[in-house]
Amino acid sequence: MDLQALAADLIARTEKAVEQIAGLSAHTGITFKVADVVDAVERDLPAGYPEPTAEGALTRRDVIASMAEDVLSGAIYEDRA
């Protein structure tokens, strides 16, 4: 999987997790954290899903957390308009 396809896949998985967790939060009144979204995405990843390999690079969890924050803030959609 090339990097662009990998990023698109991870964004889609993150959007799905945000939607599910935020919906559950709205219905139950229980607050959630970005870490909850990261955990949900990680649990849903297939075995062998690629991790960043560059030395000093962010971990996959860091990347997912950043994506989740961007989804929640709407920043991820600013360039798509």
ABEGO torsion letter per residue (X at the ends): XBAAAAAAAAAAAAAAAAAAAAAAAAAAGBBBBAAAAAAAAAAABBBGBBBBABBGBBBAAAAAAAAAAAAAAGAAAAAAX
